[in-house]
Amino acid sequence: MIDSIIIVSPDYPTAKTIDFVFVDQLCRAMASKGVRVSVIAPQSLTKCILRKIPIEPFKQELINPDGSTLTLYRPKYFSVGNAGGILKNHNSNAFKRAVYRVGKTIHKPTAIYGHFWESVKAASYVAKYHKIPLFASSGEEAVSLERIGYSYEDAIMIKNSLSGAIHVSTDNQKLCLSCDLVTSEKSIVIPNAIDNKLFYPRDKKICRGKLSLKDYDFVVAFVGQFNSRKGPMKVAEAISRLNNPNIKAIFIGSGIEDPQCPGIIHKGRVNHDLVPEYLSASDVYVLPTLKEGCCNATIEAMACGLPVISSDLPFNYDVLNDKNAILIDPNNVEEIMSSIKSLHDDKSLLKRMSDAAIESVDSLTLDKRVDRILAFMNKMIDYDKNKSATERIS
């Protein structure tokens, strides 16, 4: 049974950033289950300086509301951006060394868990040092050896070292199997999940009142990075072309794009704890995204009772269906427009899809996800032990 674990992550939230908040939520949920959790999330000093991000202490004890604790280690390293030539592998090697420096000092845990393939490679050296099982969490929006920074030799090494891999979608699992990073018997799909103590339907009237919305306003919500992959400009164009003064828009996020359309009542970042209020004030969530692992923001919107308009692409199929979502061609603004109009015009359809969205996320809670992850890890540890015993006998 897993009673202690090291979790390796490419980053971790700070007082001024919300990057990788889902990793923080997972780690805290594991700690609440009684698992001794040590997190290694190296911090790039280069990134801190350029982006004015707070430099975190090397070691912190994080305390959950229930009194359980976890230990966060933030060893420092220098990154060099997307360099080529002799510096091509600098970032991954520097990250790996930072993880290894800390990992070998932690009292031998039951297992080590790398969040994303970048972290898995770094975690593999700690796994070898402690002689403990290695697990991977694969949530990348696209998986290829080149994309994740693996050589063919890296892939062979990881495949031979892994005790198991958790994938956020069936699509992600297929990509990893096609890259020969893991075998099917050591692979499982467990979609992302939400903290249902934070994401649930608030009183709509109260939430809308805080934003000075009228009863007849129909609010379209977008949550994500403002870039071409996520598609905020297409959402803005669809709203502009609908030309309905009662249709309002909320764009939560930031990035290089600047969505503009009539009726914007909020555009920009929002404290994570306040996102459920903005979602509860809305009527529909729209995300014409081109690539995902499994989008947390979509599940969070569903938990707040929002029907979803999103991409008819495989990465969505584990979570979205024709009961809780309208699936569209993410590049087709006409389809986005007609989907928004359908839900605006048909209140009974809106209500049915809202109820279905809430029902869909009943199994997608953080607590249940952690139970499934730990059960899978324990199963695979037993599998490895039984396999080793059989090989010794034979």
Wavefront OBJ file of the C-alpha trace (Angstrom):
o trace
v 0.000 0.000 0.000
v 1.192 3.497 -0.813
v 1.768 5.421 2.394
v 4.321 7.917 1.078
v 4.978 9.363 -2.355
v 7.173 11.867 -4.188
v 5.329 13.927 -6.808
v 7.486 15.701 -9.396
v 5.949 18.652 -11.232
v 7.293 21.138 -13.810
v 5.957 24.002 -11.674
v 3.724 24.897 -8.738
v 1.432 27.826 -7.841
v 2.866 30.847 -6.021
v 1.228 33.769 -4.250
v 1.083 35.569 -7.620
v 0.596 32.723 -10.115
v -1.972 29.970 -10.605
v 0.081 27.780 -12.932
v -0.316 24.089 -12.066
v -3.001 24.740 -9.452
v -4.436 21.326 -10.452
v -1.195 19.686 -9.268
v -1.502 21.474 -5.922
v -5.100 20.236 -5.615
v -4.053 16.644 -6.388
v -1.186 16.731 -3.887
v -3.386 18.162 -1.155
v -6.093 15.582 -1.837
v -3.538 12.762 -1.529
v -2.281 14.214 1.756
v -5.874 14.303 3.027
v -6.039 10.550 2.339
v -3.236 10.001 4.853
v -0.431 9.669 2.295
v 2.855 11.381 3.197
v 3.375 13.634 0.173
v 6.641 15.255 -0.847
v 6.436 17.522 -3.890
v 9.492 18.459 -5.959
v 8.742 21.395 -8.273
v 12.002 23.018 -9.426
v 11.802 26.769 -9.943
v 13.564 28.444 -12.856
v 15.347 31.555 -11.613
v 15.459 32.824 -15.187
v 11.675 32.666 -15.432
v 11.277 34.312 -12.017
v 13.450 37.252 -13.043
v 11.932 37.759 -16.495
v 8.309 37.335 -15.424
v 8.675 38.920 -11.973
v 7.497 35.744 -10.234
v 8.239 35.424 -6.500
v 11.243 33.247 -5.696
v 9.878 30.629 -3.324
v 11.678 29.146 -0.276
v 13.514 25.892 -0.886
v 11.262 23.987 1.522
v 7.732 24.672 2.768
v 5.219 22.767 4.860
v 1.759 23.216 3.354
v -1.216 22.703 5.663
v -4.649 21.562 4.504
v -7.860 22.767 6.161
v -8.251 19.288 7.696
v -4.809 19.585 9.341
v -3.003 17.190 7.013
v 0.311 18.427 5.612
v 2.579 17.997 2.625
v 6.152 19.095 2.012
v 6.972 21.257 -1.010
v 10.562 21.457 -2.282
v 11.485 24.145 -4.821
v 15.136 23.647 -5.842
v 16.436 26.357 -8.161
v 17.956 26.134 -11.627
v 18.643 28.389 -14.603
v 16.758 27.818 -17.850
v 17.730 29.215 -21.254
v 14.444 29.306 -23.207
v 14.122 27.345 -26.454
v 17.812 27.197 -27.157
v 19.456 25.104 -29.861
v 22.958 23.855 -30.493
v 25.009 22.869 -27.455
v 22.321 24.314 -25.150
v 19.485 22.277 -26.687
v 19.229 19.861 -23.759
v 20.238 22.333 -21.047
v 16.747 22.889 -19.594
v 15.822 19.227 -19.251
v 19.233 18.351 -17.791
v 19.132 21.254 -15.321
v 15.583 20.298 -14.304
v 16.619 16.642 -13.910
v 19.603 17.564 -11.717
v 17.425 19.795 -9.513
v 14.922 16.968 -8.999
v 17.642 14.408 -8.292
v 19.423 16.635 -5.738
v 16.302 16.734 -3.617
v 14.848 13.327 -4.406
v 17.794 11.351 -3.097
v 17.614 13.172 0.271
v 13.974 12.267 0.948
v 13.392 9.241 3.158
v 12.584 6.291 0.910
v 8.947 6.636 -0.227
v 6.632 3.932 -1.564
v 6.575 5.374 -5.091
v 7.375 8.402 -7.236
v 4.904 10.072 -9.612
v 5.931 12.364 -12.476
v 3.401 14.923 -13.660
v 3.809 15.126 -17.453
v 6.510 13.272 -19.360
v 9.120 15.976 -18.728
v 8.882 15.212 -15.026
v 8.727 11.445 -15.538
v 12.205 11.369 -17.061
v 13.611 13.374 -14.146
v 11.709 11.219 -11.637
v 13.095 8.019 -13.162
v 16.561 8.752 -11.760
v 15.143 9.186 -8.252
v 13.149 5.965 -8.696
v 16.350 4.150 -9.633
v 18.221 5.647 -6.662
v 15.569 4.577 -4.129
v 14.611 1.400 -6.047
v 10.926 2.353 -5.954
v 8.072 2.133 -8.519
v 7.832 4.916 -11.097
v 4.455 6.254 -12.272
v 3.587 8.748 -14.985
v 0.748 11.244 -15.246
v 0.204 12.067 -18.905
v -1.925 15.134 -19.579
v -0.208 16.829 -22.519
v -2.410 18.223 -25.284
v -0.110 16.536 -27.828
v 2.268 13.616 -27.390
v 5.191 12.755 -29.632
v 8.788 11.987 -28.717
v 9.924 15.285 -30.202
v 7.174 17.227 -28.433
v 7.980 15.831 -24.979
v 11.736 16.079 -25.517
v 12.469 12.327 -25.557
v 14.967 10.468 -27.662
v 14.154 6.942 -28.818
v 16.522 5.682 -26.096
v 14.649 7.771 -23.490
v 11.356 6.168 -24.516
v 12.785 2.657 -24.186
v 14.262 3.458 -20.790
v 11.005 4.935 -19.472
v 8.863 2.116 -20.853
v 11.087 -0.449 -19.127
v 11.092 1.545 -15.876
v 7.396 2.413 -15.565
v 5.108 0.599 -13.187
v 2.132 2.446 -14.634
v 0.801 5.505 -16.459
v -2.360 7.520 -15.787
v -3.821 9.278 -18.844
v -6.371 12.092 -18.720
v -8.186 10.921 -21.852
v -8.490 7.934 -24.156
v -7.009 10.092 -26.907
v -3.948 10.832 -24.777
v -3.586 7.144 -23.953
v -3.645 6.189 -27.647
v -0.943 8.745 -28.427
v 1.299 7.434 -25.644
v 0.813 3.833 -26.750
v 1.623 4.785 -30.336
v 4.874 6.396 -29.125
v 5.680 3.158 -27.264
v 6.074 4.998 -23.944
v 4.010 2.473 -21.977
v 2.295 -0.879 -22.456
v -1.496 -1.196 -22.462
v -1.566 -3.427 -19.370
v 0.225 -0.712 -17.388
v -1.988 2.081 -18.649
v -5.290 3.536 -17.418
v -7.526 6.488 -18.323
v -8.613 8.664 -15.388
v -9.946 12.054 -16.559
v -9.161 15.262 -14.726
v -11.457 16.240 -11.881
v -12.700 19.201 -9.884
v -12.684 20.234 -6.260
v -16.425 19.967 -5.623
v -16.038 21.973 -2.413
v -15.131 24.944 -4.633
v -16.845 24.269 -7.950
v -20.600 23.878 -7.599
v -23.617 25.965 -8.730
v -23.913 29.171 -6.718
v -27.101 31.205 -6.394
v -27.396 32.548 -9.938
v -29.316 35.663 -8.987
v -26.747 36.699 -6.376
v -23.795 36.041 -8.709
v -25.416 37.960 -11.547
v -26.249 40.834 -9.210
v -22.559 41.239 -8.358
v -21.887 41.769 -12.074
v -24.897 44.090 -12.594
v -26.494 41.642 -15.008
v -30.190 41.762 -15.918
v -32.505 38.751 -15.753
v -32.814 38.715 -19.546
v -29.047 38.811 -20.186
v -27.605 35.640 -21.699
v -23.972 35.226 -20.624
v -21.347 33.328 -22.614
v -18.286 32.329 -20.561
v -14.813 31.511 -21.870
v -12.030 30.353 -19.528
v -8.544 29.693 -20.856
v -5.432 31.220 -22.312
v -6.003 33.951 -24.847
v -4.320 32.210 -27.771
v -5.222 30.608 -31.090
v -5.256 27.088 -29.647
v -8.013 27.919 -27.150
v -10.005 30.072 -29.573
v -11.225 33.189 -27.689
v -11.181 35.270 -30.885
v -13.649 32.853 -32.502
v -15.950 33.172 -29.499
v -15.758 36.969 -29.729
v -16.442 36.880 -33.474
v -19.457 34.616 -32.990
v -20.934 36.980 -30.390
v -20.252 40.000 -32.586
v -21.973 38.408 -35.566
v -25.001 37.375 -33.508
v -25.502 41.104 -32.875
v -27.845 40.564 -29.923
v -27.600 43.240 -27.177
v -28.823 40.727 -24.585
v -25.857 38.386 -25.172
v -22.992 39.236 -22.817
v -19.499 37.772 -22.541
v -17.017 36.847 -19.819
v -13.432 36.106 -20.889
v -11.359 34.746 -17.987
v -7.653 34.365 -18.712
v -4.793 36.200 -20.360
v -2.482 35.889 -23.329
v -1.285 37.309 -26.599
v -4.763 37.651 -28.138
v -7.298 40.332 -27.223
v -10.905 39.202 -27.801
v -13.219 42.105 -28.610
v -16.997 42.002 -28.992
v -20.090 43.834 -27.741
v -21.331 43.021 -24.240
v -18.048 42.104 -22.508
v -18.612 42.408 -18.765
v -15.236 40.989 -17.750
v -11.967 40.274 -19.535
v -8.779 39.197 -17.764
v -7.524 37.083 -14.908
v -9.663 36.158 -11.909
v -8.580 34.703 -8.582
v -9.178 30.948 -8.817
v -11.502 30.995 -5.805
v -13.751 33.518 -7.597
v -14.048 31.640 -10.898
v -17.098 29.614 -9.693
v -19.006 32.861 -9.078
v -18.379 34.076 -12.637
v -19.361 30.668 -14.018
v -22.513 30.538 -11.886
v -23.493 33.948 -13.262
v -23.182 32.598 -16.820
v -25.500 30.562 -19.038
v -23.133 28.640 -21.311
v -19.424 27.825 -21.511
v -17.759 28.018 -24.926
v -14.276 26.662 -25.702
v -13.445 26.063 -29.392
v -10.073 24.560 -28.529
v -7.842 22.789 -31.043
v -5.857 20.565 -28.672
v -6.219 19.404 -25.061
v -5.220 16.662 -22.732
v -8.397 16.929 -20.688
v -9.507 20.502 -20.001
v -9.988 21.238 -16.283
v -11.804 24.488 -17.045
v -14.479 22.599 -18.998
v -15.164 20.248 -16.088
v -15.237 23.187 -13.672
v -17.817 24.942 -15.846
v -19.973 21.801 -15.965
v -19.773 21.521 -12.179
v -21.248 25.025 -11.976
v -24.151 23.923 -14.153
v -23.094 25.216 -17.560
v -23.842 23.428 -20.830
v -20.708 23.283 -22.976
v -20.057 24.266 -26.569
v -16.702 22.789 -27.503
v -14.713 20.896 -30.092
v -15.915 17.708 -31.746
v -12.492 16.144 -31.284
v -11.346 12.941 -29.502
v -9.795 14.648 -26.453
v -13.306 15.725 -25.385
v -15.093 12.406 -25.789
v -14.387 11.010 -22.295
v -16.212 13.925 -20.680
v -18.554 15.526 -23.229
v -21.547 14.005 -25.026
v -24.767 15.088 -26.731
v -26.553 15.422 -23.383
v -24.212 17.927 -21.723
v -22.605 19.603 -24.741
v -22.934 20.770 -28.311
v -19.843 19.580 -30.140
v -18.720 21.751 -33.026
v -15.929 22.266 -35.549
v -13.659 24.597 -33.545
v -12.656 26.450 -36.715
v -16.243 27.089 -37.803
v -17.567 30.358 -36.355
v -20.989 29.692 -37.928
v -21.325 26.522 -35.840
v -20.319 28.406 -32.684
v -22.904 31.110 -33.483
v -25.744 28.670 -34.149
v -24.959 26.689 -30.977
v -25.047 29.816 -28.808
v -28.301 30.878 -30.496
v -29.871 27.441 -29.954
v -29.263 27.584 -26.224
v -30.279 31.240 -26.045
v -33.582 30.564 -27.807
v -34.517 27.229 -26.215
v -34.683 27.529 -22.410
v -35.855 23.934 -21.969
v -32.806 22.665 -23.890
v -30.594 24.939 -21.795
v -32.093 23.509 -18.595
v -31.762 19.867 -19.728
v -28.138 20.314 -20.703
v -27.379 22.206 -17.495
v -28.794 19.345 -15.402
v -26.853 16.812 -17.493
v -23.612 18.774 -17.009
v -23.984 18.669 -13.230
v -24.826 14.964 -13.325
v -21.813 14.245 -15.563
v -19.289 15.593 -13.071
v -20.600 13.542 -10.148
v -17.895 10.960 -10.854
v -15.273 13.581 -11.729
v -14.481 14.842 -8.238
v -10.943 15.203 -6.973
v -11.618 12.862 -4.061
v -12.801 10.061 -6.370
v -9.962 10.674 -8.814
v -7.339 10.309 -6.084
v -8.983 7.091 -4.893
v -8.765 5.703 -8.446
v -5.133 6.784 -8.860
v -4.029 5.240 -5.565
v -5.966 2.039 -6.296
v -4.286 1.762 -9.696
v -0.836 2.384 -8.218
v -1.351 -0.270 -5.533
v -2.603 -2.710 -8.163
v 0.432 -2.147 -10.381
v 2.865 -2.430 -7.459
v 1.295 -5.812 -6.634
v 1.486 -6.737 -10.333
v 5.223 -5.980 -10.398
v 5.816 -7.975 -7.206
v 3.909 -11.003 -8.495
v 5.671 -10.798 -11.848
v 9.078 -10.680 -10.165
v 8.193 -13.633 -7.956
v 7.054 -15.660 -10.980
v 10.248 -14.823 -12.871
v 12.388 -15.906 -9.896
v 10.548 -19.232 -9.667
v 10.828 -19.890 -13.400
l 1 2 3 4 5 6 7 8 9 10 11 12 13 14 15 16 17 18 19 20 21 22 23 24 25 26 27 28 29 30 31 32 33 34 35 36 37 38 39 40 41 42 43 44 45 46 47 48 49 50 51 52 53 54 55 56 57 58 59 60 61 62 63 64 65 66 67 68 69 70 71 72 73 74 75 76 77 78 79 80 81 82 83 84 85 86 87 88 89 90 91 92 93 94 95 96 97 98 99 100 101 102 103 104 105 106 107 108 109 110 111 112 113 114 115 116 117 118 119 120 121 122 123 124 125 126 127 128 129 130 131 132 133 134 135 136 137 138 139 140 141 142 143 144 145 146 147 148 149 150 151 152 153 154 155 156 157 158 159 160 161 162 163 164 165 166 167 168 169 170 171 172 173 174 175 176 177 178 179 180 181 182 183 184 185 186 187 188 189 190 191 192 193 194 195 196 197 198 199 200 201 202 203 204 205 206 207 208 209 210 211 212 213 214 215 216 217 218 219 220 221 222 223 224 225 226 227 228 229 230 231 232 233 234 235 236 237 238 239 240 241 242 243 244 245 246 247 248 249 250 251 252 253 254 255 256 257 258 259 260 261 262 263 264 265 266 267 268 269 270 271 272 273 274 275 276 277 278 279 280 281 282 283 284 285 286 287 288 289 290 291 292 293 294 295 296 297 298 299 300 301 302 303 304 305 306 307 308 309 310 311 312 313 314 315 316 317 318 319 320 321 322 323 324 325 326 327 328 329 330 331 332 333 334 335 336 337 338 339 340 341 342 343 344 345 346 347 348 349 350 351 352 353 354 355 356 357 358 359 360 361 362 363 364 365 366 367 368 369 370 371 372 373 374 375 376 377 378 379 380 381 382 383 384 385 386 387 388 389 390 391 392 393 394
